Amino acid sequence: MFKIGKCLLADRLKKADLTQIELSEMTKIPKSTISEYVNNKHTMSLITAKSIAYALNCSIDDLYEWKSVRGAKSRK
């Protein structure tokens, strides 16, 4: 099992050579909301993460650090 860590959206924007405003225009997500994700004030919903990942040509997994939860067992 995993829990969400730090948002990596700022890194993904830099790699894509895009600004928060440009991403906002591409996705129709308010710039203020994107800023909240970048600053780790809110976590993206699955639908929002999918939209942003699509716009940035990356995986949803690339948008956050993922931390393993101790004691979690995988299904075999």
N, CA, C and O atoms as a DFTB+ gen file, in Angstrom:
304 C
 N C O
     1  1       0.833      -1.180       0.000
     2  2       0.000       0.000       0.000
     3  2       0.880       1.247       0.000
     4  3       2.037       1.227       0.421
     5  1       0.298       2.300      -0.476
     6  2       1.042       3.550      -0.591
     7  2       0.218       4.712      -0.062
     8  3      -1.009       4.658       0.018
     9  1       0.942       5.764       0.297
    10  2       0.278       7.021       0.611
    11  2       0.943       8.099      -0.241
    12  3       2.088       7.959      -0.673
    13  1       0.206       9.163      -0.468
    14  2       0.695      10.250      -1.310
    15  2       1.682      11.106      -0.531
    16  3       1.434      11.480       0.616
    17  1       2.797      11.407      -1.169
    18  2       3.789      12.307      -0.599
    19  2       3.702      13.676      -1.257
    20  3       2.613      14.172      -1.548
    21  1       4.833      14.262      -1.480
    22  2       4.937      15.600      -2.043
    23  2       4.441      15.629      -3.494
    24  3       4.689      14.704      -4.268
    25  1       3.742      16.698      -3.840
    26  2       3.316      16.917      -5.221
    27  2       4.529      17.300      -6.066
    28  3       5.325      18.154      -5.674
    29  1       4.662      16.663      -7.223
    30  2       5.789      16.912      -8.123
    31  2       5.378      17.726      -9.349
    32  3       6.098      17.756     -10.347
    33  1       4.237      18.376      -9.273
    34  2       3.721      19.123     -10.417
    35  2       4.669      20.228     -10.863
    36  3       4.835      20.440     -12.064
    37  1       5.284      20.924      -9.946
    38  2       6.224      21.988     -10.330
    39  2       7.357      21.416     -11.178
    40  3       7.760      22.024     -12.169
    41  1       7.870      20.254     -10.793
    42  2       8.932      19.601     -11.558
    43  2       8.449      19.193     -12.947
    44  3       9.163      19.353     -13.936
    45  1       7.225      18.662     -13.008
    46  2       6.675      18.227     -14.301
    47  2       6.440      19.427     -15.214
    48  3       6.664      19.340     -16.422
    49  1       5.988      20.549     -14.645
    50  2       5.790      21.764     -15.444
    51  2       7.126      22.259     -16.001
    52  3       7.220      22.642     -17.167
    53  1       8.142      22.245     -15.164
    54  2       9.467      22.683     -15.601
    55  2       9.975      21.789     -16.730
    56  3      10.505      22.274     -17.730
    57  1       9.809      20.498     -16.560
    58  2      10.264      19.539     -17.582
    59  2       9.522      19.744     -18.901
    60  3      10.104      19.589     -19.974
    61  1       8.233      20.094     -18.819
    62  2       7.421      20.327     -20.011
    63  2       7.567      21.750     -20.548
    64  3       6.993      22.089     -21.583
    65  1       8.343      22.586     -19.836
    66  2       8.534      23.993     -20.207
    67  2       7.195      24.727     -20.302
    68  3       6.922      25.449     -21.261
    69  1       6.371      24.517     -19.275
    70  2       5.061      25.159     -19.190
    71  2       4.930      25.910     -17.870
    72  3       5.578      25.568     -16.881
    73  1       4.094      26.926     -17.868
    74  2       3.780      27.651     -16.644
    75  2       2.465      27.125     -16.067
    76  3       1.725      26.397     -16.728
    77  1       2.198      27.505     -14.838
    78  2       0.918      27.142     -14.228
    79  2      -0.238      27.741     -15.027
    80  3      -1.280      27.106     -15.183
    81  1      -0.061      28.939     -15.524
    82  2      -1.115      29.594     -16.316
    83  2      -1.371      28.819     -17.607
    84  3      -2.523      28.620     -17.991
    85  1      -0.316      28.385     -18.271
    86  2      -0.483      27.615     -19.510
    87  2      -1.194      26.292     -19.246
    88  3      -2.060      25.879     -20.018
    89  1      -0.821      25.623     -18.139
    90  2      -1.498      24.375     -17.781
    91  2      -2.966      24.644     -17.467
    92  3      -3.838      23.859     -17.839
    93  1      -3.234      25.737     -16.792
    94  2      -4.605      26.125     -16.484
    95  2      -5.417      26.306     -17.773
    96  3      -6.553      25.841     -17.867
    97  1      -4.841      26.967     -18.736
    98  2      -5.522      27.191     -20.010
    99  2      -5.750      25.876     -20.762
   100  3      -6.790      25.695     -21.394
   101  1      -4.785      24.968     -20.695
   102  2      -4.894      23.681     -21.388
   103  2      -5.960      22.784     -20.763
   104  3      -6.678      22.079     -21.472
   105  1      -6.058      22.813     -19.444
   106  2      -6.930      21.880     -18.728
   107  2      -8.244      22.490     -18.262
   108  3      -9.153      21.771     -17.849
   109  1      -8.346      23.797     -18.326
   110  2      -9.520      24.524     -17.808
   111  2      -9.640      24.408     -16.285
   112  3     -10.715      24.619     -15.723
   113  1      -8.529      24.071     -15.625
   114  2      -8.483      24.044     -14.159
   115  2      -8.017      25.430     -13.720
   116  3      -7.019      25.928     -14.241
   117  1      -8.706      26.061     -12.783
   118  2      -8.302      27.408     -12.363
   119  2      -6.828      27.459     -11.925
   120  3      -6.328      26.531     -11.289
   121  1      -6.156      28.538     -12.269
   122  2      -4.749      28.720     -11.925
   123  2      -4.558      28.643     -10.418
   124  3      -3.556      28.106      -9.946
   125  1      -5.501      29.170      -9.666
   126  2      -5.390      29.136      -8.209
   127  2      -5.414      27.700      -7.687
   128  3      -4.734      27.382      -6.712
   129  1      -6.179      26.851      -8.321
   130  2      -6.239      25.444      -7.923
   131  2      -4.925      24.749      -8.246
   132  3      -4.412      23.983      -7.430
   133  1      -4.381      25.006      -9.418
   134  2      -3.087      24.427      -9.795
   135  2      -2.018      24.883      -8.812
   136  3      -1.168      24.088      -8.410
   137  1      -2.050      26.141      -8.425
   138  2      -1.102      26.665      -7.451
   139  2      -1.223      25.927      -6.109
   140  3      -0.216      25.654      -5.456
   141  1      -2.447      25.610      -5.708
   142  2      -2.654      24.872      -4.456
   143  2      -2.044      23.476      -4.535
   144  3      -1.500      22.986      -3.546
   145  1      -2.125      22.834      -5.691
   146  2      -1.488      21.523      -5.867
   147  2       0.032      21.663      -5.784
   148  3       0.696      20.914      -5.069
   149  1       0.566      22.624      -6.521
   150  2       2.018      22.840      -6.553
   151  2       2.556      23.100      -5.149
   152  3       3.642      22.634      -4.805
   153  1       1.809      23.836      -4.343
   154  2       2.242      24.199      -2.993
   155  2       1.782      23.216      -1.921
   156  3       1.849      23.514      -0.729
   157  1       1.315      22.045      -2.349
   158  2       0.901      20.972      -1.439
   159  2      -0.185      21.386      -0.453
   160  3      -0.216      20.911       0.682
   161  1      -1.070      22.272      -0.890
   162  2      -2.179      22.677      -0.027
   163  2      -3.393      21.773      -0.224
   164  3      -4.225      21.632       0.672
   165  1      -3.484      21.160      -1.412
   166  2      -4.574      20.231      -1.733
   167  2      -4.025      19.091      -2.571
   168  3      -3.006      19.232      -3.248
   169  1      -4.712      17.965      -2.515
   170  2      -4.356      16.808      -3.324
   171  2      -5.343      16.715      -4.485
   172  3      -6.546      16.912      -4.313
   173  1      -4.816      16.415      -5.658
   174  2      -5.665      16.294      -6.849
   175  2      -6.616      15.116      -6.724
   176  3      -6.273      14.085      -6.146
   177  1      -7.812      15.278      -7.272
   178  2      -8.708      14.132      -7.417
   179  2      -8.135      13.257      -8.535
   180  3      -7.269      13.697      -9.292
   181  1      -8.609      12.051      -8.631
   182  2      -8.147      11.143      -9.675
   183  2      -8.445      11.708     -11.062
   184  3      -7.600      11.625     -11.953
   185  1      -9.606      12.266     -11.254
   186  2      -9.982      12.835     -12.551
   187  2      -9.083      14.014     -12.899
   188  3      -8.649      14.139     -14.044
   189  1      -8.798      14.877     -11.932
   190  2      -7.915      16.018     -12.165
   191  2      -6.505      15.543     -12.474
   192  3      -5.870      16.055     -13.396
   193  1      -6.004      14.571     -11.717
   194  2      -4.666      14.045     -11.959
   195  2      -4.570      13.448     -13.355
   196  3      -3.557      13.626     -14.032
   197  1      -5.599      12.748     -13.793
   198  2      -5.612      12.157     -15.139
   199  2      -5.564      13.258     -16.191
   200  3      -4.823      13.141     -17.168
   201  1      -6.331      14.312     -16.013
   202  2      -6.346      15.429     -16.963
   203  2      -4.992      16.122     -17.033
   204  3      -4.510      16.441     -18.120
   205  1      -4.385      16.354     -15.887
   206  2      -3.077      17.007     -15.840
   207  2      -2.003      16.098     -16.433
   208  3      -1.155      16.556     -17.198
   209  1      -2.036      14.823     -16.084
   210  2      -1.054      13.880     -16.640
   211  2      -1.170      13.824     -18.168
   212  3      -0.159      13.777     -18.869
   213  1      -2.380      13.829     -18.667
   214  2      -2.595      13.814     -20.118
   215  2      -2.004      15.070     -20.754
   216  3      -1.317      14.990     -21.772
   217  1      -2.269      16.220     -20.157
   218  2      -1.761      17.495     -20.688
   219  2      -0.233      17.550     -20.658
   220  3       0.388      18.146     -21.538
   221  1       0.368      16.928     -19.644
   222  2       1.829      16.961     -19.488
   223  2       2.516      15.746     -20.116
   224  3       3.738      15.611     -20.061
   225  1       1.705      14.864     -20.714
   226  2       2.240      13.665     -21.358
   227  2       3.082      12.836     -20.378
   228  3       4.213      12.448     -20.669
   229  1       2.492      12.584     -19.217
   230  2       3.171      11.779     -18.203
   231  2       2.148      10.865     -17.547
   232  3       0.970      10.883     -17.906
   233  1       2.589      10.084     -16.605
   234  2       1.718       9.186     -15.848
   235  2       1.207       9.894     -14.591
   236  3       1.847      10.811     -14.076
   237  1       0.072       9.462     -14.120
   238  2      -0.437       9.981     -12.847
   239  2       0.604       9.758     -11.742
   240  3       0.765      10.597     -10.855
   241  1       1.294       8.643     -11.802
   242  2       2.319       8.343     -10.797
   243  2       3.440       9.370     -10.780
   244  3       4.122       9.527      -9.767
   245  1       3.639      10.073     -11.895
   246  2       4.695      11.078     -11.985
   247  2       4.335      12.392     -11.294
   248  3       5.184      13.274     -11.160
   249  1       3.094      12.526     -10.860
   250  2       2.642      13.794     -10.285
   251  2       2.855      13.902      -8.775
   252  3       2.765      14.992      -8.210
   253  1       3.139      12.771      -8.123
   254  2       3.355      12.758      -6.674
   255  2       4.484      11.806      -6.311
   256  3       4.778      10.861      -7.043
   257  1       5.106      12.068      -5.177
   258  2       5.970      11.070      -4.562
   259  2       5.026      10.046      -3.931
   260  3       3.984      10.410      -3.385
   261  1       5.386       8.795      -4.008
   262  2       4.565       7.738      -3.422
   263  2       5.361       7.057      -2.323
   264  3       6.466       6.572      -2.561
   265  1       4.807       7.021      -1.131
   266  2       5.492       6.455       0.021
   267  2       4.846       5.122       0.401
   268  3       3.627       5.017       0.532
   269  1       5.685       4.126       0.572
   270  2       5.208       2.811       0.958
   271  2       4.765       2.824       2.414
   272  3       5.424       3.412       3.271
   273  1       3.652       2.175       2.677
   274  2       3.127       2.077       4.035
   275  2       3.625       0.760       4.633
   276  3       3.417      -0.311       4.063
   277  1       4.275       0.855       5.775
   278  2       4.815      -0.347       6.431
   279  2       3.702      -1.321       6.786
   280  3       2.594      -0.930       7.154
   281  1       4.026      -2.570       6.665
   282  2       3.095      -3.614       7.067
   283  2       2.073      -3.964       6.003
   284  3       1.308      -4.913       6.177
   285  1       2.042      -3.226       4.915
   286  2       1.088      -3.522       3.852
   287  2       1.590      -4.712       3.058
   288  3       2.771      -4.790       2.720
   289  1       0.711      -5.616       2.769
   290  2       1.065      -6.821       2.018
   291  2       0.450      -6.762       0.636
   292  3      -0.696      -6.347       0.467
   293  1       1.222      -7.180      -0.347
   294  2       0.686      -7.207      -1.709
   295  2      -0.121      -8.478      -1.899
   296  3       0.106      -9.480      -1.220
   297  1      -1.031      -8.428      -2.796
   298  2      -1.852      -9.569      -3.121
   299  2      -1.084     -10.462      -4.074
   300  3      -0.522      -9.977      -5.056
   301  1      -1.050     -11.748      -3.805
   302  2      -0.272     -12.662      -4.640
   303  2      -1.124     -13.492      -5.522
   304  3      -0.610     -14.311      -6.285
